[in-house]
């Protein structure tokens, strides 16, 4: 069986920046086992698989280890593929995830904008394992649906983290977001996910469903700029709309190919 595959760098306007995702466009669903094997072989933070329905696309996302509930950068990358490499005549694409419901991506000039559900945050006492793994105690800690979010004093702290990943992996959940006010943007972050096989994700769109409502309240505004401070870096333009968040960015194609399985 031959499958078309694309690799796209998301949340960047240049190749080798942002977060790379693989996209497999399927005519019908293949087995979950095979999708997981393909994702492991790709060895990227996420591989997205889509199947065209009447007026929307079903979508699923896999890390090299597990299927995940929601992935922003791979959804943005998927929309980029459909807008640029298929005969897509609309300016908005609708997706359905069995794990996260209805999602959409709108094309506006050079930007693609994700419309995702807002995460629900609960303030928590910081687990000691997180303090030990990061070597610093946060100002405050929150838990969303799948991730921990730890707030620190400044951007420099976020830049300097070198976590103990084996220890971090024991905390559970999908991953750990660390964040602070930015020097040149409204807020910055990094995302650590050894629990799902990704020690550090370069740019994590889904983490911003957690970050946006928090920073919108703290900063007193609904439109925010953000940067994820991984080695590859990524720029995001965000808007808080109550139960939904908008997350915009660029994407560029790196690879078009075919796999045989």
C-alpha positions in Angstrom: 0.0 0.0 0.0 1.3 3.4 -1.0 0.4 6.5 1.0 1.1 10.2 0.2 3.0 12.0 2.9 3.9 15.6 3.5 6.2 17.2 6.1 5.5 20.8 7.1 7.1 23.2 9.5 4.3 25.0 11.4 4.3 28.3 13.3 7.2 29.6 11.2 7.7 31.3 7.9 10.9 29.5 7.1 12.0 25.9 6.7 13.9 24.5 9.7 12.0 26.7 12.1 8.8 26.1 14.1 7.5 22.5 14.7 7.7 19.8 12.0 4.7 17.6 11.4 4.0 14.8 9.0 0.6 14.6 7.3 -0.8 11.4 5.8 -3.8 11.9 3.5 -5.9 8.7 3.5 -8.8 7.6 1.3 -10.1 5.6 4.2 -9.0 4.7 7.7 -6.2 2.3 8.2 -5.6 0.4 11.5 -4.6 2.3 14.6 -1.6 0.0 14.9 -0.4 0.9 11.5 -0.9 4.7 12.1 1.1 4.3 15.3 3.9 2.4 13.5 4.0 5.2 10.8 4.2 7.9 13.5 7.0 6.0 15.2 8.9 5.6 11.9 8.5 9.4 11.2 9.8 10.1 14.7 8.3 13.6 14.7 6.4 15.2 17.6 3.2 14.4 15.7 1.9 12.7 12.6 -1.6 13.7 11.5 -3.9 11.3 9.5 -7.0 12.6 7.7 -9.9 11.2 5.8 -12.2 13.4 3.6 -15.9 13.2 4.5 -18.7 15.2 2.8 -17.8 18.7 4.0 -15.1 18.1 6.6 -12.1 16.0 7.4 -11.7 13.5 10.2 -8.4 13.9 11.9 -6.3 11.9 14.3 -2.8 12.7 15.7 0.0 10.4 16.9 3.3 10.9 18.6 6.0 8.2 18.2 4.5 6.6 21.3 0.8 7.3 21.6 -2.3 8.9 20.1 -3.1 12.3 21.5 -6.4 14.2 22.2 -5.4 17.4 20.4 -2.5 18.8 18.4 -2.3 22.3 17.1 0.8 22.4 15.0 -0.1 19.2 13.1 -3.6 20.6 12.4 -2.2 23.9 11.1 0.3 21.8 9.0 -2.6 19.7 7.6 -4.6 22.8 6.6 -1.4 24.2 4.9 -1.2 20.9 2.9 -4.9 21.1 1.8 -4.8 24.7 0.9 -1.5 24.5 -1.0 -1.3 21.0 -2.5 -4.9 20.1 -3.1 -7.6 21.8 -5.1 -9.1 23.5 -2.0 -11.4 26.4 -3.1 -12.7 27.5 0.3 -10.9 29.7 2.9 -12.0 27.7 5.9 -11.4 23.9 6.5 -13.5 22.0 9.0 -12.1 19.1 10.9 -13.6 16.6 13.3 -11.6 14.8 16.0 -13.1 11.8 17.8 -11.2 13.0 20.9 -11.7 16.8 20.7 -14.8 17.4 18.6 -15.2 20.1 15.9 -12.1 22.2 14.9 -11.5 24.6 12.1 -8.7 26.4 10.3 -9.2 29.6 8.4 -6.9 31.1 5.8 -6.3 34.8 6.0 -3.6 36.2 3.7 -0.4 34.4 4.8 -1.8 33.3 8.2 -3.7 30.2 9.1 -5.9 30.4 12.2 -6.9 27.5 14.4 -10.2 27.6 16.2 -9.9 25.3 19.2 -11.8 24.7 22.4 -10.5 26.5 25.5 -8.9 24.3 28.1 -10.4 24.3 31.7 -7.8 25.2 34.3 -7.7 24.3 38.0 -5.2 25.8 40.4 -3.1 23.2 42.2 -0.3 22.8 44.7 2.9 22.2 42.8 3.8 18.5 42.8 7.2 18.1 44.4 8.4 16.0 41.6 8.0 19.0 39.2 10.0 21.2 41.5 12.8 18.6 41.7 12.7 17.9 37.9 12.9 21.6 37.0 15.1 22.8 39.8 12.9 25.8 40.4 9.6 26.5 42.3 7.0 28.3 40.2 5.0 31.3 41.3 1.8 29.2 40.8 0.7 25.9 39.2 -2.3 24.9 37.2 -3.7 21.7 35.7 -5.7 21.6 32.5 -7.3 18.6 30.8 -4.0 17.0 29.9 -1.1 19.3 30.9 0.4 20.9 33.9 1.1 24.7 33.5 3.7 26.3 35.8 4.1 30.1 35.9 7.5 31.7 36.5 8.8 35.2 37.1 10.5 36.0 33.8 11.5 34.9 30.3 15.1 34.2 31.4 14.0 31.4 33.8 12.0 29.8 30.9 15.1 30.0 28.6 17.4 28.4 31.2 15.5 25.3 32.1 17.3 22.0 31.6 14.9 19.5 33.1 15.5 16.0 34.5 13.4 14.3 31.9 13.3 10.8 33.5 12.0 12.4 36.7 9.6 14.7 34.8 8.1 11.6 33.0 6.8 10.3 36.3 4.4 13.2 37.0 1.7 11.8 34.6 -0.5 13.7 32.2 0.5 14.5 28.7 3.1 17.2 29.4 4.4 20.2 31.3 4.1 23.8 30.2 6.4 26.4 31.7 5.5 30.0 31.0 6.3 33.7 31.9 5.7 37.2 30.6 7.8 37.8 27.5 10.4 40.5 26.9 9.2 41.3 23.4 5.8 39.4 23.2 3.0 39.1 25.7 4.0 35.6 27.0 6.6 32.9 26.3 6.5 29.2 27.0 8.2 25.8 26.6 6.6 22.4 26.5 8.1 19.2 27.9 6.4 15.9 27.1 8.6 12.9 28.0 5.4 11.2 29.1 4.4 10.9 25.4 7.9 10.4 23.9 8.8 14.0 23.2 11.2 15.5 25.7 10.7 19.0 24.3 8.1 19.9 21.7 9.3 22.8 19.5 6.0 24.6 19.2 2.8 23.3 20.9 -0.4 24.8 19.5 -2.6 22.8 21.8 -0.7 24.1 24.9 -2.0 27.6 24.0 -5.5 26.5 24.7 -4.3 26.5 28.3 -1.9 29.5 28.1 -4.3 31.9 26.3 -7.1 32.0 28.9 -4.6 32.4 31.7 -2.6 35.2 30.1 -5.7 37.0 28.8 -6.9 37.3 32.4 -3.5 38.3 33.8 -2.8 40.9 31.1 -6.4 42.2 30.8 -6.6 41.8 27.0 -8.0 39.3 24.5 -5.5 39.5 21.7 -2.0 38.4 22.6 1.4 37.6 21.0 3.3 34.5 22.0 6.6 32.8 21.4 7.7 29.3 22.3 11.3 29.3 23.2 12.5 25.9 21.9 15.7 25.8 19.9 13.6 26.0 16.7 11.3 28.7 18.1 7.8 29.5 17.0 5.6 32.6 16.8 1.9 32.5 17.6 -0.9 35.2 17.4 -3.6 34.4 19.9 -7.1 35.5 20.7 -9.3 34.6 23.7 -13.0 34.2 22.8 -14.4 32.6 26.0 -15.0 28.9 25.3 -12.8 29.0 22.2 -9.4 30.3 21.4 -7.9 31.4 18.1 -4.2 30.5 17.4 -2.7 31.9 14.2 0.7 31.3 12.5 2.5 30.5 9.3 3.6 27.2 7.8 6.0 26.0 5.1 6.3 22.8 3.2 9.5 20.8 3.7 8.9 17.5 2.0 6.4 15.8 -0.3 6.7 12.0 -0.7 5.2 8.6 -0.7 5.6 5.8 1.8 5.1 2.1 1.3 3.6 0.0 4.0 
